[in-house]
Amino acid sequence: MEMEKFAAFTHLKHYKKKSKNSKREDRSWSDLPTEILEHIMADLYLSDITSFHEVCKQWSSIERPRTQLLIRYGYEYRHRCRSMNQIPWLLMSNLLVYDVLVAFLQNSHTHLTSSCTLIVPSSSSSSSSSKKTYSIKIEGIGPNDDTQVCSTKFGWLLLSQTHPYRTTFFLYSPFTNERIDLPDLDSKFDVATFSSVPTSTDCIFFVLHYTTKVTISICRQGDKAWSSSSFSNGFSLIKDVVYSKGLFYCSTIRGALAAFDVSQRSWRVLSEFRPLLDSSCYDYSSFMVGDVEEELLFILLSNSGGWALVHKLDRSVKMWVKVENLTDKSLFVSSASTSVMVSKNKRTERVMNRVYHCLPNEPPKFYSLKGSKSYISSSTYGDLPNKEFPKKFIWIEPPC
């Protein structure tokens, strides 16, 4: 059901039904069968589910779709939702955050307290100071816990908690308020991510740690422990990791690239240390992102937001090739492997050919590749007051 039709639908208080004697009688919306209400809710976004629950007491008792549906239809759900391609939401943590590069060099990550805010993108292209926000609180996280966001995909957050001799990993969906715990890892780590919807049986969880060697650990849901492999060749300061076609691609801030083949349990360096930009790495940030079409992009973004350079991986020669414009795509980049790529459709066409970014101490902005200029993205995410800086913003895909 289209959102506009649903909005008009929920403004009504009663519906009409003919009786046997052809007279019309008023019937309450609460008389609708539960099966129909569940079917309606299955096609709603989180924000519309809130409105749905406010219609009447009967409707408020209908539970939103649970993760069990994702387990049953994991493959179909994953491809359906990614092909729909929605503008990502903003997740704002309530902790002050260090400078991106300083945090990166210190092997730090995006810190998240138990209390966070989700900001819904506007459906209108006109600038507005109003915005829809939702407060979330992740169970099992105290305000003093050292909890980090490692990655976001498919509406899920992969988080970690560091302890003296181990690291705890778990996943959390702010859209269904569900948590999945993974086995503890007996080491620290540098980057971590996952391949697909965490509830699907084919999902692979990936962790990389670099000392004198590259150590890669993987597991699947239900495993009691991580399976680890070490390799002598590789890079320190791996920043981003993206899964594509059975490979976990790992990149440094300079664009050096290596890949881990899951099926072969092998590690291969694809491109050596050849800087894509003749400039100090203190002047820019880098991001790697993939999409459902299996494209792999590498983005260099000025720390002032004044320019953005986009490169695409040429798989035939294993090298980055500069892309002048994105045409029917846009990128939403932020730290800790939380970047998102969206393709053009009716929902996203107004934000095409842009690189949206979240830099420290600034509101979310976008760089227009067509206009070669940066703009504050208030028309999409509303005006954020100055008191909300410095906060940490990351992108998260709505689940459907």
C-alpha positions as CSV (number, residue, x, y, z in Angstrom):
1,M,0.0,0.0,0.0
2,E,1.4,3.4,-0.9
3,M,2.2,5.7,2.0
4,E,-0.1,8.5,0.7
5,K,-3.1,6.1,0.5
6,F,-2.3,4.8,3.9
7,A,-2.2,8.3,5.4
8,A,-5.7,9.1,3.9
9,F,-6.8,5.7,5.0
10,T,-5.9,6.2,8.7
11,H,-7.5,9.6,8.9
12,L,-10.9,8.0,8.6
13,K,-12.6,6.9,11.8
14,H,-15.1,4.4,10.4
15,Y,-15.8,2.4,7.3
16,K,-19.2,1.6,5.7
17,K,-20.6,-1.8,5.2
18,K,-24.0,-2.8,3.7
19,S,-26.2,-5.0,5.8
20,K,-28.6,-7.6,4.5
21,N,-31.5,-5.1,4.3
22,S,-29.2,-2.8,2.2
23,K,-28.9,-0.2,4.9
24,R,-25.4,1.1,5.6
25,E,-24.0,0.7,9.1
26,D,-20.9,2.2,10.7
27,R,-18.2,-0.3,11.5
28,S,-15.1,0.5,13.6
29,W,-11.7,0.0,12.1
30,S,-10.9,-2.2,15.1
31,D,-13.3,-4.8,13.5
32,L,-10.8,-5.5,10.7
33,P,-9.3,-9.0,11.1
34,T,-5.9,-9.3,12.6
35,E,-4.6,-11.1,9.6
36,I,-5.4,-8.1,7.4
37,L,-3.8,-5.6,9.8
38,E,-0.6,-7.7,10.0
39,H,-0.5,-7.8,6.2
40,I,-0.9,-4.0,6.1
41,M,1.9,-3.5,8.7
42,A,4.3,-5.8,6.8
43,D,4.6,-3.1,4.1
44,L,5.1,-0.1,6.4
45,Y,8.2,1.7,7.4
46,L,9.0,2.2,11.1
47,S,7.7,5.8,11.1
48,D,4.4,4.6,9.5
49,I,4.1,1.8,12.0
50,T,4.1,4.4,14.8
51,S,1.1,6.2,13.1
52,F,-0.5,2.8,12.6
53,H,-0.4,2.0,16.3
54,E,-2.0,5.4,17.1
55,V,-5.2,4.7,15.2
56,C,-6.9,2.7,18.0
57,K,-6.3,0.3,20.9
58,Q,-6.9,-2.7,18.7
59,W,-4.3,-1.6,16.1
60,S,-1.8,-0.7,18.8
61,S,-1.8,-4.3,19.9
62,I,-0.7,-5.6,16.5
63,E,3.0,-6.5,16.7
64,R,5.3,-5.3,13.9
65,P,7.0,-8.0,11.7
66,R,9.6,-9.9,13.6
67,T,13.0,-11.3,12.7
68,Q,11.5,-14.7,12.3
69,L,10.2,-13.5,8.9
70,L,13.7,-12.7,7.9
71,I,14.9,-16.1,9.0
72,R,12.2,-17.8,6.9
73,Y,12.6,-15.6,3.8
74,G,16.2,-14.5,4.3
75,Y,17.4,-14.6,0.7
76,E,14.3,-13.1,-0.8
77,Y,14.1,-10.4,1.9
78,R,17.7,-9.4,1.4
79,H,17.4,-8.9,-2.4
80,R,14.0,-7.3,-2.2
81,C,15.0,-4.7,0.3
82,R,18.3,-3.8,-1.3
83,S,16.7,-3.5,-4.7
84,M,14.1,-1.1,-3.2
85,N,17.0,1.3,-2.3
86,Q,15.8,3.8,0.2
87,I,17.6,6.9,1.4
88,P,19.5,5.8,4.6
89,W,18.5,7.1,8.0
90,L,21.0,8.9,10.3
91,L,22.0,7.4,13.6
92,M,23.3,10.0,16.1
93,S,25.3,8.8,19.2
94,N,25.3,10.8,22.4
95,L,29.0,10.7,22.9
96,L,31.5,13.4,21.8
97,V,33.9,11.9,19.2
98,Y,37.6,12.5,18.5
99,D,38.8,13.8,15.1
100,V,38.3,11.1,12.5
101,L,41.9,10.7,11.5
102,V,43.2,10.8,15.1
103,A,40.7,8.1,16.1
104,F,41.7,6.1,13.0
105,L,45.4,6.3,13.8
106,Q,44.7,5.2,17.3
107,N,42.7,2.2,16.1
108,S,39.7,3.8,17.6
109,H,36.1,3.3,16.4
110,T,32.8,5.0,16.4
111,H,31.7,4.9,20.1
112,L,28.0,4.4,20.9
113,T,26.2,4.8,24.2
114,S,23.1,2.9,25.0
115,S,21.0,6.0,24.2
116,C,21.0,7.0,20.5
117,T,18.7,8.9,18.1
118,L,17.5,7.9,14.7
119,I,16.8,10.7,12.2
120,V,14.4,9.9,9.4
121,P,15.1,11.5,5.9
122,S,12.4,13.9,4.7
123,S,10.2,12.7,1.8
124,S,10.1,16.3,0.5
125,S,12.9,18.1,-1.4
126,S,12.0,21.5,0.3
127,S,14.1,22.6,3.2
128,S,12.4,22.2,6.5
129,S,13.5,22.6,10.1
130,S,11.3,19.8,11.2
131,K,12.5,16.2,11.3
132,K,11.2,12.9,12.6
133,T,13.4,11.4,15.3
134,Y,13.3,8.3,17.4
135,S,15.2,7.5,20.6
136,I,16.5,4.0,21.0
137,K,18.2,2.3,23.9
138,I,20.2,-0.9,23.2
139,E,19.7,-3.5,25.9
140,G,22.7,-4.8,27.7
141,I,24.8,-1.6,27.3
142,G,25.5,0.7,30.2
143,P,26.5,4.3,29.9
144,N,30.1,3.5,30.8
145,D,30.6,0.5,28.6
146,D,33.2,0.7,25.9
147,T,30.9,-0.2,23.0
148,Q,31.8,0.5,19.4
149,V,30.0,0.5,16.1
150,C,32.0,-1.7,13.7
151,S,29.6,-1.8,10.7
152,T,26.1,-1.2,9.6
153,K,24.2,-3.2,7.0
154,F,20.6,-4.3,6.2
155,G,19.2,-2.3,9.1
156,W,21.6,-4.0,11.6
157,L,24.5,-2.6,13.7
158,L,27.5,-4.8,14.4
159,L,28.9,-3.7,17.8
160,S,31.8,-4.8,20.0
161,Q,32.8,-4.5,23.6
162,T,36.5,-4.7,24.5
163,H,37.5,-6.6,27.7
164,P,41.1,-7.2,29.0
165,Y,41.6,-10.5,27.3
166,R,38.7,-10.8,24.8
167,T,36.3,-8.9,22.6
168,T,32.5,-9.4,22.7
169,F,30.6,-9.0,19.4
170,F,26.8,-8.7,19.0
171,L,24.3,-7.3,16.5
172,Y,21.4,-5.1,17.1
173,S,18.5,-3.9,15.0
174,P,16.9,-0.6,16.1
175,F,14.0,-1.3,13.8
176,T,13.0,-4.6,15.5
177,N,14.7,-4.1,18.9
178,E,16.5,-7.5,18.5
179,R,19.9,-8.6,19.4
180,I,22.1,-11.4,18.2
181,D,25.2,-12.5,20.2
182,L,28.3,-13.9,18.6
183,P,31.1,-15.9,20.2
184,D,33.8,-14.0,22.1
185,L,37.1,-13.4,20.3
186,D,40.3,-14.0,22.3
187,S,42.0,-10.9,20.8
188,K,41.7,-7.3,19.9
189,F,40.6,-6.3,16.3
190,D,41.0,-3.6,13.7
191,V,37.9,-4.0,11.5
192,A,34.8,-6.1,11.5
193,T,31.8,-6.6,9.3
194,F,29.3,-9.2,8.0
195,S,28.2,-10.3,4.5
196,S,24.4,-10.4,4.5
197,V,21.3,-10.3,6.6
198,P,22.5,-11.6,10.0
199,T,19.5,-13.9,10.4
200,S,20.2,-15.7,7.2
201,T,22.1,-19.0,7.3
202,D,24.6,-17.8,4.7
203,C,25.7,-14.7,6.7
204,I,29.4,-14.7,7.5
205,F,30.9,-12.5,10.2
206,F,34.4,-11.2,9.6
207,V,37.1,-9.8,11.9
208,L,40.6,-8.7,11.0
209,H,43.5,-7.9,13.4
210,Y,47.0,-6.9,12.3
211,T,50.1,-7.3,14.4
212,T,53.2,-8.7,12.6
213,K,50.8,-10.8,10.6
214,V,47.2,-10.4,9.3
215,T,44.9,-12.5,11.4
216,I,41.4,-13.1,10.0
217,S,38.6,-14.7,12.0
218,I,35.2,-15.8,10.7
219,C,32.1,-17.4,12.0
220,R,28.5,-18.1,11.2
221,Q,25.4,-17.8,13.3
222,G,25.2,-20.7,15.7
223,D,29.0,-21.3,15.8
224,K,30.5,-21.6,19.2
225,A,33.8,-20.2,18.3
226,W,35.6,-18.1,15.6
227,S,37.8,-19.9,13.0
228,S,41.1,-18.0,12.5
229,S,43.8,-17.9,9.9
230,S,47.1,-15.9,9.8
231,F,48.9,-14.5,6.8
232,S,52.4,-13.0,6.5
233,N,51.7,-10.4,3.8
234,G,49.3,-7.5,4.2
235,F,48.9,-4.0,5.5
236,S,48.7,-2.3,8.8
237,L,46.0,0.4,9.4
238,I,43.3,-1.4,7.4
239,K,40.4,1.1,7.5
240,D,37.4,-0.3,5.6
241,V,36.1,-3.8,4.7
242,V,33.4,-4.6,2.2
243,Y,31.9,-8.0,1.2
244,S,31.4,-8.6,-2.6
245,K,31.1,-11.9,-4.6
246,G,32.5,-14.2,-1.9
247,L,35.4,-11.9,-1.0
248,F,36.0,-9.5,1.9
249,Y,37.9,-6.5,0.4
250,C,40.1,-4.6,2.8
251,S,41.5,-1.1,2.1
252,T,43.9,1.4,3.7
253,I,43.4,5.1,3.7
254,R,45.8,5.4,0.7
255,G,43.8,2.9,-1.4
256,A,46.0,-0.2,-1.0
257,L,43.7,-3.2,-1.4
258,A,43.7,-6.9,-0.3
259,A,41.0,-9.6,-0.3
260,F,40.1,-12.6,1.7
261,D,38.4,-15.5,-0.2
262,V,35.9,-17.2,2.2
263,S,35.7,-20.5,0.3
264,Q,39.4,-20.9,-0.2
265,R,40.4,-19.3,3.2
266,S,43.1,-17.4,1.3
267,W,44.4,-13.9,1.5
268,R,45.7,-12.0,-1.5
269,V,47.2,-8.5,-1.9
270,L,45.6,-6.9,-5.0
271,S,47.3,-3.5,-5.1
272,E,50.4,-2.3,-3.3
273,F,50.9,1.0,-1.6
274,R,50.4,3.4,-4.4
275,P,48.7,6.6,-3.2
276,L,45.8,7.7,-5.3
277,L,46.3,11.3,-4.1
278,D,49.6,13.2,-3.8
279,S,48.6,14.8,-0.5
280,S,49.0,14.3,3.2
281,C,46.6,11.8,4.7
282,Y,45.9,14.3,7.4
283,D,44.0,16.4,4.7
284,Y,41.4,13.8,3.7
285,S,39.5,10.7,4.7
286,S,38.8,7.6,2.7
287,F,35.8,5.3,2.5
288,M,35.1,2.1,0.6
289,V,31.5,1.0,-0.3
290,G,29.8,-1.7,-2.3
291,D,26.3,-2.1,-3.6
292,V,23.8,-4.8,-4.7
293,E,25.2,-4.6,-8.3
294,E,28.6,-5.7,-6.9
295,E,30.3,-2.5,-7.7
296,L,33.2,-1.5,-5.4
297,L,33.9,2.2,-5.0
298,F,36.7,4.0,-3.1
299,I,36.1,7.6,-2.0
300,L,38.6,10.3,-1.0
301,L,36.9,13.2,0.8
302,S,38.6,16.4,1.9
303,N,38.4,16.9,5.7
304,S,37.0,20.4,4.9
305,G,34.3,18.9,2.7
306,G,35.5,21.0,-0.2
307,W,36.1,18.2,-2.7
308,A,35.4,14.5,-3.2
309,L,37.1,12.0,-5.6
310,V,35.4,8.7,-6.5
311,H,37.2,5.6,-7.8
312,K,35.8,2.3,-9.1
313,L,37.6,-1.0,-8.9
314,D,38.5,-2.4,-12.3
315,R,38.4,-6.1,-11.4
316,S,40.2,-7.1,-14.6
317,V,43.4,-5.2,-13.6
318,K,42.7,-5.0,-9.9
319,M,43.2,-1.2,-9.9
320,W,41.1,1.8,-8.9
321,V,39.9,3.9,-11.8
322,K,38.7,7.5,-11.3
323,V,34.9,8.1,-11.9
324,E,33.9,11.6,-12.9
325,N,30.3,11.4,-11.8
326,L,27.9,8.9,-10.3
327,T,25.0,9.7,-12.6
328,D,22.3,7.3,-11.2
329,K,23.9,6.6,-7.8
330,S,24.7,8.5,-4.6
331,L,27.0,7.6,-1.7
332,F,26.5,8.1,2.0
333,V,29.9,7.8,3.7
334,S,30.9,7.8,7.4
335,S,33.5,6.0,9.4
336,A,33.8,2.4,10.6
337,S,32.5,0.7,7.5
338,T,29.1,2.3,7.8
339,S,28.9,3.7,4.3
340,V,25.9,3.1,1.9
341,M,25.4,3.3,-1.8
342,V,21.9,3.9,-3.3
343,S,20.7,3.7,-6.9
344,K,18.1,5.9,-8.7
345,N,14.5,5.1,-8.2
346,K,11.3,7.1,-7.3
347,R,12.4,7.3,-3.7
348,T,16.0,8.4,-4.3
349,E,16.0,10.3,-7.6
350,R,16.2,13.7,-5.9
351,V,19.5,12.9,-4.2
352,M,21.5,11.4,-7.1
353,N,25.1,12.1,-8.1
354,R,26.1,13.2,-4.6
355,V,28.5,12.2,-1.8
356,Y,26.8,12.6,1.5
357,H,29.2,12.8,4.4
358,C,29.4,13.1,8.2
359,L,32.5,14.9,9.4
360,P,33.3,15.8,13.0
361,N,31.8,18.9,14.5
362,E,29.6,19.6,11.5
363,P,26.1,18.8,10.3
364,P,25.6,16.2,7.6
365,K,26.5,17.6,4.2
366,F,26.7,16.5,0.6
367,Y,29.1,17.1,-2.1
368,S,27.5,17.6,-5.5
369,L,29.7,16.0,-8.3
370,K,27.7,17.9,-10.8
371,G,28.2,21.3,-9.2
372,S,31.6,20.5,-7.5
373,K,30.4,22.1,-4.3
374,S,29.3,21.1,-0.8
375,Y,25.9,21.9,0.7
376,I,24.3,21.3,4.1
377,S,21.7,18.5,3.7
378,S,18.9,20.2,5.7
379,S,16.3,19.5,3.0
380,T,16.8,15.8,3.6
381,Y,17.5,15.5,7.3
382,G,16.2,18.8,8.7
383,D,18.1,21.6,10.4
384,L,20.2,20.3,13.3
385,P,20.8,22.8,16.1
386,N,24.4,23.7,16.9
387,K,24.1,22.1,20.3
388,E,24.0,18.7,18.6
389,F,27.6,19.1,17.6
390,P,30.1,17.6,18.0
391,K,28.1,14.4,17.8
392,K,28.8,11.2,15.8
393,F,26.5,10.6,12.8
394,I,26.5,7.3,10.9
395,W,24.2,6.0,8.2
396,I,21.9,3.0,8.6
397,E,19.7,1.4,6.0
398,P,16.1,1.0,6.9
399,P,15.2,-2.7,6.8
400,C,12.5,-2.4,4.2
